[in-house]
Amino acid sequence: MRRKIYFLSTSILVVSIMLMGLWSCNRNTDPPTVESFEREAMLQNIADNVILPTHRDFAQEAASLNTRVSTFAQDPTQANLEAAQQQWMATKRAWKRCELFNVGEAKQGFLHNPIDKWPTNTDFLEENLADNDALDQDFVEGTGSTSKGLPALEYFLFAENGLTDFTTDSLAAKRQAYIQGLAANLNTRAQVLVTTWEDGKDAFVANIENFSRGSINELVNTQVGVLEKVIGDKLGKPLGKSNGGTPEPDRVEAPYSQVSLSLIQENLQGLKAAFTGTQTALGFDDLLDHVEAQSGEELLSEVILAQLDLCIDEANALNDPLATRVTDQASDVDALSESIRTLLGFIKVDMANNLGILITFNDTDGD
């Protein structure tokens, strides 16, 4: 009897040890967390290989635009006007890839609005033109964000009257001075933005805390913000989504140059570069894979990338001008909007939830 009791006690002890071992193993195989990922290395890669090159490209284009505008203003020929127009489009497209990075010191300093706050206030521009003589860079610096930057230059460079506005019109000389002041101010603003990123890069990379002002949180929020702006403002308003369905072609982002669709394409390409970290190093896709984020049976990172590529393909399939497409191809434009809305859901809900991101985006970021 004692031997049976001893055998039973020994068996219970062995089973207990086995259960404790299994429990210990389970404790050591907890799901990986955001905190255990190389967040600083990811931010370093995005800063070095996406943010800084993107901003330097934009600053270079802005400097070229300043030169082209100055050349045209001093020698207002049709060829020089067209050269300035082409350079404006190149600069605007380069800017669209920067738009995503309104975070950190750039956001705190309200550095984006003076570069590209749209729609521009054409009434203010005309009043400034009529009522002021010294329309130089200092004058432009003192005006509000809706009276400067890329949209203000677009208004003058792509005006319906074309070359006449800068040659035989009664205000031609003032327009020549004004566009030089606008271009010079834009060039200065672009250089300030690059310097701000160069000086603030280390702080951006080191800010790995998982709260609303952490760099990862801010980047996800700006991804959400850019997509919401594309859906609501860049596509929705021209489609008539805000007025019951009547298209409003004049509400496209670039109504004078007619390159609005290409700007949306650049927004999407910029988002893809930030999401993948240029596909050669750590990006948000790697962070999602690290925390084993799923969408159904698929990796969430792959679902997001596939949807991004779909949106890019659909945007590329539509040709500018968007102002025409919202009337003669409204269903295709609406399909693009819905595809981007699906992408927004994957980022704003699925990605944010898996990464513990607090969505706080709003567009009230100053003048």
SULMOCOR-V344992 format. One record per residue. RES is the residue in one small letter. PSI is psi as a letter, one per 20 degrees, with the letter a starting at -180 (* if undefined). D_CENTER is the distance of its C-alpha to the mean C-alpha in Angstrom with 1 decimal. Layout:
BEGIN
[[RES | PSI | D_CENTER] [RES | PSI | D_CENTER]]
END
This chain:
BEGIN
[[m | g | 79.3] [r | h | 77.9] [r | h | 76.6] [k | g | 74.7] [i | g | 73.2] [y | g | 72.2] [f | g | 70.6] [l | g | 68.7] [s | g | 67.5] [t | g | 66.4] [s | g | 64.5] [i | h | 62.6] [l | g | 61.7] [v | g | 60.4] [v | g | 58.3] [s | g | 56.9] [i | g | 55.9] [m | g | 54.1] [l | h | 52.2] [m | h | 51.2] [g | g | 50.0] [l | g | 47.9] [w | g | 46.5] [s | h | 45.7] [c | g | 43.9] [n | h | 41.8] [r | h | 40.8] [n | i | 39.7] [t | k | 37.5] [d | q | 35.1] [p | q | 31.7] [p | q | 29.3] [t | r | 27.0] [v | h | 23.6] [e | h | 25.7] [s | j | 27.6] [f | q | 24.6] [e | m | 23.8] [r | g | 20.8] [e | h | 21.3] [a | h | 21.5] [m | g | 18.3] [l | h | 16.4] [q | g | 18.5] [n | g | 17.5] [i | h | 13.8] [a | g | 14.4] [d | h | 17.0] [n | i | 15.8] [v | f | 12.0] [i | g | 10.9] [l | g | 14.0] [p | h | 14.6] [t | g | 11.2] [h | h | 11.9] [r | h | 15.5] [d | g | 14.9] [f | g | 13.2] [a | h | 16.1] [q | g | 18.6] [e | h | 17.5] [a | h | 17.8] [a | h | 21.2] [s | h | 22.3] [l | g | 21.3] [n | g | 23.4] [t | g | 26.2] [r | g | 26.1] [v | g | 26.1] [s | g | 28.9] [t | g | 30.9] [f | g | 30.6] [a | h | 31.6] [q | h | 34.6] [d | m | 35.6] [p | n | 34.3] [t | r | 35.0] [q | h | 33.4] [a | g | 32.5] [n | h | 30.8] [l | g | 28.9] [e | h | 27.6] [a | g | 26.6] [a | g | 24.6] [q | g | 23.0] [q | h | 22.1] [q | h | 20.6] [w | g | 18.6] [m | g | 17.0] [a | h | 16.4] [t | g | 14.8] [k | g | 12.5] [r | g | 11.4] [a | h | 10.9] [w | h | 8.8] [k | h | 6.3] [r | i | 5.8] [c | h | 5.9] [e | h | 3.6] [l | h | 2.4] [f | l | 6.1] [n | m | 7.6] [v | r | 10.4] [g | c | 14.1] [e | h | 15.8] [a | g | 13.0] [k | g | 12.6] [q | h | 16.4] [g | j | 17.1] [f | l | 15.0] [l | i | 13.9] [h | g | 10.8] [n | g | 13.0] [p | i | 15.7] [i | g | 13.5] [d | m | 11.9] [k | o | 13.4] [w | q | 14.4] [p | q | 16.9] [t | q | 19.0] [n | n | 22.4] [t | h | 24.8] [d | g | 27.8] [f | g | 26.9] [l | g | 26.5] [e | h | 29.8] [e | g | 31.5] [n | g | 30.4] [l | g | 31.7] [a | h | 35.0] [d | i | 35.7] [n | q | 34.8] [d | g | 36.3] [a | n | 34.3] [l | l | 30.9] [d | a | 29.8] [q | h | 26.9] [d | h | 28.5] [f | g | 28.8] [v | h | 25.1] [e | h | 24.1] [g | i | 26.2] [t | r | 24.6] [g | r | 22.0] [s | h | 18.3] [t | j | 19.0] [s | k | 21.5] [k | a | 19.8] [g | a | 16.9] [l | g | 15.7] [p | h | 16.7] [a | g | 20.1] [l | h | 20.8] [e | g | 20.0] [y | g | 22.6] [f | g | 25.3] [l | h | 24.7] [f | k | 24.6] [a | q | 27.3] [e | h | 29.8] [n | i | 32.7] [g | c | 31.1] [l | h | 33.3] [t | h | 35.8] [d | h | 33.6] [f | j | 33.9] [t | f | 37.5] [t | i | 40.0] [d | q | 38.3] [s | h | 39.9] [l | j | 36.6] [a | g | 35.7] [a | h | 36.3] [k | h | 34.1] [r | g | 31.2] [q | g | 31.6] [a | g | 31.5] [y | g | 28.5] [i | h | 26.2] [q | g | 27.2] [g | g | 26.5] [l | g | 23.0] [a | h | 22.2] [a | g | 23.8] [n | g | 21.9] [l | g | 18.5] [n | g | 19.7] [t | g | 20.8] [r | h | 17.6] [a | g | 15.8] [q | h | 18.6] [v | g | 18.5] [l | g | 14.8] [v | g | 15.8] [t | h | 19.0] [t | g | 17.4] [w | h | 15.5] [e | g | 18.7] [d | h | 20.8] [g | j | 18.7] [k | g | 17.8] [d | h | 20.9] [a | h | 20.4] [f | g | 16.9] [v | h | 18.6] [a | i | 21.6] [n | m | 20.0] [i | j | 20.6] [e | q | 22.1] [n | m | 21.2] [f | r | 20.8] [s | h | 18.2] [r | j | 17.5] [g | q | 17.6] [s | h | 14.8] [i | g | 14.6] [n | g | 14.6] [e | g | 11.9] [l | g | 9.5] [v | g | 10.6] [n | h | 10.3] [t | h | 6.7] [q | g | 6.5] [v | g | 9.1] [g | g | 7.9] [v | g | 5.1] [l | g | 8.1] [e | h | 10.6] [k | h | 9.5] [v | g | 9.8] [i | g | 13.0] [g | g | 14.5] [d | g | 13.8] [k | h | 12.9] [l | g | 15.4] [g | g | 17.5] [k | g | 18.9] [p | h | 19.9] [l | i | 21.5] [g | j | 23.4] [k | h | 22.2] [s | j | 22.7] [n | j | 26.1] [g | j | 28.1] [g | j | 27.1] [t | o | 27.8] [p | q | 25.2] [e | m | 23.9] [p | h | 22.8] [d | i | 22.5] [r | j | 19.5] [v | r | 17.1] [e | g | 14.2] [a | m | 16.2] [p | h | 19.8] [y | h | 21.7] [s | h | 20.3] [q | l | 19.8] [v | k | 16.9] [s | h | 14.6] [l | g | 14.6] [s | h | 13.7] [l | h | 10.5] [i | g | 9.7] [q | g | 10.9] [e | h | 8.7] [n | g | 5.5] [l | g | 7.9] [q | h | 9.2] [g | h | 6.5] [l | g | 6.4] [k | g | 10.1] [a | g | 10.6] [a | h | 9.3] [f | g | 11.4] [t | i | 14.4] [g | k | 14.4] [t | j | 15.1] [q | i | 17.9] [t | i | 20.5] [a | a | 20.2] [l | p | 19.2] [g | a | 15.9] [f | h | 15.2] [d | h | 17.4] [d | h | 20.2] [l | g | 19.9] [l | h | 20.3] [d | h | 23.2] [h | g | 24.7] [v | j | 25.0] [e | l | 26.3] [a | p | 23.8] [q | q | 25.2] [s | n | 24.5] [g | c | 28.0] [e | j | 29.6] [e | q | 26.5] [l | p | 24.2] [l | h | 21.1] [s | g | 19.0] [e | h | 20.7] [v | g | 20.2] [i | g | 16.4] [l | g | 16.3] [a | g | 18.8] [q | h | 16.9] [l | g | 13.7] [d | h | 16.2] [l | g | 17.9] [c | g | 14.9] [i | g | 14.3] [d | g | 18.0] [e | h | 18.4] [a | g | 15.9] [n | h | 17.7] [a | h | 21.0] [l | p | 20.4] [n | q | 21.1] [d | q | 20.2] [p | p | 21.1] [l | h | 19.4] [a | h | 21.8] [t | h | 24.6] [r | h | 23.1] [v | i | 22.8] [t | g | 26.5] [d | i | 27.9] [q | l | 25.6] [a | h | 24.5] [s | h | 25.2] [d | h | 22.9] [v | g | 20.0] [d | h | 20.8] [a | g | 21.0] [l | g | 17.5] [s | g | 16.4] [e | h | 18.5] [s | g | 17.3] [i | h | 13.7] [r | h | 15.5] [t | g | 17.3] [l | g | 14.3] [l | g | 13.1] [g | g | 16.6] [f | h | 16.7] [i | g | 13.8] [k | h | 14.7] [v | f | 18.4] [d | g | 19.5] [m | g | 17.3] [a | g | 17.3] [n | g | 21.0] [n | h | 21.8] [l | i | 20.1] [g | k | 21.3] [i | p | 18.0] [l | o | 18.4] [i | o | 15.9] [t | j | 15.8] [f | p | 12.6] [n | q | 13.6] [d | j | 12.6] [t | m | 15.7] [d | k | 14.5] [g | a | 17.2] [d | * | 18.4]]
END
